[in-house]
Amino acid sequence: MKYRELGRTGWKVSEISFGAWAIGGSWGDVDDRESLAALHRSVDLGVNFFDTADVYGDGRSERLLARLRRERSEEIIIATKAGRRLDPHIAAGYNRENLSAFVDRSLKNLETESLDLLQLHCPPTEVYYRPELFDVLDDLVKQGKIRFYGVSVENVEQALKAIEYPGVQTVQIIFNMFRQRPAELFFGEAKRRRVGILARVPLASGLLTGKLTAESKFATDDHRAFNRHGEEFDRGETFSGVDYETGLQAVEELRSLMPAEMTMAQFALRWILMFDAVSCAIPGARRAAQAEDNARASDFPSLAGDTMRAIGEIYERRIQPLVHQYW
Ligand SMILES: NC(=O)c1ccc[n+]([C@@H]2O[C@H](COP(=O)([O-])OP(=O)(O)OC[C@H]3O[C@@H](n4cnc5c(N)ncnc54)[C@H](OP(=O)(O)O)[C@@H]3O)[C@@H](O)[C@H]2O)c1
């Protein structure tokens, strides 16, 4: 495993880290034993950074990570998120009282005195135009309840606005072979300000593992069944907002470029690591074998220039016209 600096935090995080949404819920049935096996295998392979949220399984994901930390002696850095417990999820809900309550709950779930990294959980755009809210986050740092804070954003515009706040240490954004726009303007700006970047949904919800087909079935409580058109949350979070059939066709073209020694998931993750502005990719995994497959993506050498160009060409022809402007 190789490590990269996470912005100005002083932490060196595994370039393949772990996304802990699926082990909480919204992806069909989960089994805590399998989830813990995936977490432990990740730590065995050098993963030291885990992304979760208070709403993943209503705290289940956070509690599994607390248990992981109890069971291991290695340093384990946990990034969580707050905001999505708000109902309705509106900008006004992002205030001192609510944020403090969310933080207290996460402290309890994570069995810690101080959260390593707290991220605002894809708040409405208006939140980024409320400097007083970032003062609240600074106060939480001063109180010692959080060490650092960052944001998880839906689109490039929010990301660019967020990094104007000097306390913002990290931006979590969707970035993968099907979501390339962040590399255009945002990555350069983030690098200039030494803001860490967490590349989320790196496998386009599994599409970029190459295992899905037109016949794949998803449980009714799996967002890949219930949120394809943005019925419950932003459409971009499910298959990166790419129409499923179009995505499958593009995956077949990408498959022909894949180096023989890699799995498709490793190819997709290695592509992300070609961008040095990225601190880490945070693939989700529900089983130890998936976690291992993903972590090993860090072991491969750089992709060839020709391969990178060919991936860019597939994106421009098949995906860009459909999604580029949205996020
Ligand atoms: N708003 C936000 O802030 C937000 C939103 C979305 C995600 N995130 C974060 O980003 C993380 C990653 O995104 P994601 O989980 O949505 O999507 P993802 O990482 O693109 O896809 C994860 C899914 O792909 C499948 N998979 C993973 N590794 C595999 C492998 N090696 N081989 C075959 N299949 C594999 C698994 O699903 P199956 O086994 O079921 O197919 C897994 O649940 C999340 O866990 C979460 O931490 C944050």
The ligand as an SDF file (V2000), in Angstrom:
LIG
                    3D

 48 52  0  0  0  0  0  0  0  0999 V2000
  -22.8830   11.8710   -0.1680 N   0  0  0  0  0  0  0  0  0  0  0  0
  -21.7700   11.2900    0.1760 C   0  0  0  0  0  0  0  0  0  0  0  0
  -20.9990   11.8580    0.8940 O   0  0  0  0  0  0  0  0  0  0  0  0
  -21.4750    9.9170   -0.3360 C   0  0  0  0  0  0  0  0  0  0  0  0
  -22.2690    9.3400   -1.3160 C   0  0  0  0  0  0  0  0  0  0  0  0
  -21.8920    8.1090   -1.8530 C   0  0  0  0  0  0  0  0  0  0  0  0
  -20.7700    7.4620   -1.3720 C   0  0  0  0  0  0  0  0  0  0  0  0
  -20.0090    8.0400   -0.3800 N   0  0  0  0  0  0  0  0  0  0  0  0
  -18.8020    7.3690    0.1550 C   0  0  0  0  0  0  0  0  0  0  0  0
  -18.0410    6.8240   -0.9170 O   0  0  0  0  0  0  0  0  0  0  0  0
  -17.8710    5.4160   -0.7000 C   0  0  0  0  0  0  0  0  0  0  0  0
  -17.7540    4.6830   -2.0180 C   0  0  0  0  0  0  0  0  0  0  0  0
  -18.8650    4.8740   -2.8580 O   0  0  0  0  0  0  0  0  0  0  0  0
  -19.9800    3.7650   -3.0500 P   0  0  0  0  0  0  0  0  0  0  0  0
  -19.8500    2.7350   -1.9800 O   0  0  0  0  0  0  0  0  0  0  0  0
  -21.2660    4.4820   -3.1930 O   0  0  0  0  0  0  0  0  0  0  0  0
  -19.6670    3.1420   -4.4660 O   0  0  0  0  0  0  0  0  0  0  0  0
  -18.4430    2.3840   -5.1240 P   0  0  0  0  0  0  0  0  0  0  0  0
  -17.2810    2.3720   -4.2310 O   0  0  0  0  0  0  0  0  0  0  0  0
  -18.2920    2.9400   -6.4740 O   0  0  0  0  0  0  0  0  0  0  0  0
  -19.0530    0.8950   -5.2840 O   0  0  0  0  0  0  0  0  0  0  0  0
  -19.0960    0.0440   -4.1820 C   0  0  0  0  0  0  0  0  0  0  0  0
  -19.7850   -1.2770   -4.5250 C   0  0  0  0  0  0  0  0  0  0  0  0
  -19.1540   -1.9340   -5.6110 O   0  0  0  0  0  0  0  0  0  0  0  0
  -19.0830   -3.3420   -5.3550 C   0  0  0  0  0  0  0  0  0  0  0  0
  -17.6430   -3.6810   -5.2670 N   0  0  0  0  0  0  0  0  0  0  0  0
  -16.6720   -3.0390   -4.5460 C   0  0  0  0  0  0  0  0  0  0  0  0
  -15.4760   -3.5720   -4.7610 N   0  0  0  0  0  0  0  0  0  0  0  0
  -15.6450   -4.5660   -5.6350 C   0  0  0  0  0  0  0  0  0  0  0  0
  -14.7730   -5.4780   -6.2550 C   0  0  0  0  0  0  0  0  0  0  0  0
  -13.4580   -5.4390   -6.0320 N   0  0  0  0  0  0  0  0  0  0  0  0
  -15.2860   -6.3960   -7.1130 N   0  0  0  0  0  0  0  0  0  0  0  0
  -16.6070   -6.4340   -7.3600 C   0  0  0  0  0  0  0  0  0  0  0  0
  -17.4930   -5.5820   -6.8200 N   0  0  0  0  0  0  0  0  0  0  0  0
  -17.0310   -4.6620   -5.9590 C   0  0  0  0  0  0  0  0  0  0  0  0
  -19.8040   -3.5890   -4.0440 C   0  0  0  0  0  0  0  0  0  0  0  0
  -21.1890   -3.7920   -4.2470 O   0  0  0  0  0  0  0  0  0  0  0  0
  -21.9250   -5.2160   -4.4830 P   0  0  0  0  0  0  0  0  0  0  0  0
  -21.0830   -6.2730   -3.9350 O   0  0  0  0  0  0  0  0  0  0  0  0
  -23.2180   -5.1110   -3.8410 O   0  0  0  0  0  0  0  0  0  0  0  0
  -22.0860   -5.2660   -5.9730 O   0  0  0  0  0  0  0  0  0  0  0  0
  -19.6580   -2.2460   -3.3630 C   0  0  0  0  0  0  0  0  0  0  0  0
  -20.6390   -2.0110   -2.3930 O   0  0  0  0  0  0  0  0  0  0  0  0
  -19.1020    5.0400    0.1440 C   0  0  0  0  0  0  0  0  0  0  0  0
  -18.9540    3.7940    0.7890 O   0  0  0  0  0  0  0  0  0  0  0  0
  -19.1520    6.2120    1.0890 C   0  0  0  0  0  0  0  0  0  0  0  0
  -18.1770    6.0740    2.0910 O   0  0  0  0  0  0  0  0  0  0  0  0
  -20.3450    9.2530    0.1380 C   0  0  0  0  0  0  0  0  0  0  0  0
  1  2  1  0
  2  3  2  0
  2  4  1  0
  4  5  1  0
  4 48  2  0
  5  6  2  0
  6  7  1  0
  7  8  2  0
  8  9  1  0
  8 48  1  0
  9 10  1  0
  9 46  1  0
 10 11  1  0
 11 12  1  0
 11 44  1  0
 12 13  1  0
 13 14  1  0
 14 15  2  0
 14 16  1  0
 14 17  1  0
 17 18  1  0
 18 19  2  0
 18 20  1  0
 18 21  1  0
 21 22  1  0
 22 23  1  0
 23 24  1  0
 23 42  1  0
 24 25  1  0
 25 26  1  0
 25 36  1  0
 26 27  1  0
 26 35  1  0
 27 28  2  0
 28 29  1  0
 29 30  1  0
 29 35  2  0
 30 31  1  0
 30 32  2  0
 32 33  1  0
 33 34  2  0
 34 35  1  0
 36 37  1  0
 36 42  1  0
 37 38  1  0
 38 39  2  0
 38 40  1  0
 38 41  1  0
 42 43  1  0
 44 45  1  0
 44 46  1  0
 46 47  1  0
M  CHG  2   8   1  16  -1
M  END
$$$$
